[in-house]
Amino acid sequence: MTPAQLLARISKSSVPPAVLLLGPEAYQRTRIREALFATVPEEAVTRHDLSQNALAEILDDARSLSLFAAERVIWTSNAESALPKGKSLDDDPDGEPGAGPSSSSDSAPLAAYLKDPTPGVTLVFEAIRFDFEGEDKRKQDRVRKFYAAIPDVVELQKYSMHEAQQEAQTLVRKAGFRIEPAALDLLVESLGGDIARIAVEIEKLSLFAKDRAVGVDDIAALVPDARATTIFALVNALGRRDRARSLEVLDTLTRKGEYLPLALAFLSTQFRMAIVAREAGLKSSSQVQSHFTRLGVPMWSSKADQVYQTVSKFSKPQLERALKLIFEADRGLRDARPDDRIVMEQFILQLVR
């Protein structure tokens, strides 16, 4: 079951008696929790933690009738803690799913309860420690097998970058403010597609925006941990061959103590892509985006615009010269005691002359 399917069932008052939430993605888990809690009075919500309470205690609570509410939600965190302790999940990456002594007997009380669940009670087990790939997958399979009696399993998969961007656009529309496409792309990219964090930042930006669109510079000023934001502005200015803006952004980077070799790495990537685009004869940003996507290089529309803008501003010999200047500047920054600002100023002046 997907999070959207469960949310649809909740909205139709067709909540299953037990749900297993599987996976680390926090945004959809929060939406599900808020939707479930909204279906019952506050006093009808009970929280348990399986690292502190036994599964039998939680099932006893589910069987008890409330004097105050006909419907209840019992939210149980750390569902992994109910698994047999003979082999821990962390110490048994190579064991078979479901390994460990008496795993079926340990989960038998849950299976027995679900044969005759208490009407109006929804049990939610939250298992968020393990992902769906790599070493975590085997451990997660053990969790899934232990809770096999629960037919309604919701997989909380992490958002892809594209899905995160789409959800971010939806959140901005709901928040009722405007944001420049490049700024939205940068917000998603700088936060690594973590939609839970993106949602928090969009809520904050909605208070800031008021009657104007949020731009790239606003993201740089307001979003924590968006280290690439000011570097992004430098790349953009150099791509436009805007010397004054480039020097202005360099001043900001220097004052903030940013790692300037990172800026050069971004620039190198952009100019290499521009050379590929020019050699392929691409005539628009949409062609740039399609071309690199076919090559297996995902690209935002705003990034494609930047690459095409660079293609438009620089001839092929100038692009090749730019890569040589980037190499020389990078080597200059790695000297014993370089003056980073002077090295970068010289690079900018040579690049955009």
Buried (B, 14 or more C-beta within 10 A) or exposed (E): BEBEEBBEBBEEEEBBBBBBBBBBBBBBBEBBBEBBBEBBEEEBBBEBBBEEBEBEEBBEBBEEEBEEBEBBBBBBBBBBBBBBEEBEBEEBEEBEBBBBEEBEEBBEBBEEBBEEBBEBBBBBBBBBBBBBEEEBEBBBBBBBBBBBBBEBBBBBBBBEBEBBBBBBBEBBEEBEBBBBBBBBBBBBBBBEBBBBBBBBBBEEBBEEBEEEEBBBBBBBEBBEEBBBBBBBBBBBBBBBBBBEBBBBBBEBBBEEEBEBEEBBBBBBEBBBBBBBBBEBEBEEBEBBBBBBEEEEEEBBBBBBBBBBBBBEBBEEEBBEBBBEBBEBBBEBBEEEEBEBBEBBBBBBEBBBE
